[in-house]
Amino acid sequence: MKEYKQLGAYALIVEDDSILLIKKNGGPYHGKLDLPGGTIEFGERPEEALKRELLEEVGIEIKEYNLFDTESVFFDWDYKEKNVQLKVHHIGIYYKVNKYINDV
């Protein structure tokens, strides 16, 4: 089984007692609800990835945020598109977004 490491930055946005979620369109979480965010690219700071991903996914420009939590999980993934089984190590860095501009 091949190993795959994933490092991502994600946003926790709470407004009127609701949490902003997106529906994943690929990867091991395809079709599931998740916090907006995603992969930290090579040479990118987590905060830069967070800002980029939120603009791409939900059209939000974040202004105020702070580190909220980190999490590390392991699971097996049957990557059917490439006919391979992967052992995934996913590390998430989570930020609480306190202020943002919508529809940038």
Sequence and secondary structure as in RCSB ss.txt:
>XXXX:A:sequence
MKEYKQLGAYALIVEDDSILLIKKNGGPYHGKLDLPGGTIEFGERPEEALKRELLEEVGIEIKEYNLFDTESVFF
DWDYKEKNVQLKVHHIGIYYKVNKYINDV
>XXXX:A:secstr
 EEEEEEEEEEE EETTEE  EE  SGGGTTSEE SEEE  TT  HHHHHHHHHHHHH EEEEEEEEEEEEEEEE
EEEEGGGTEEEEEEEEEEEEEEEEEEE  
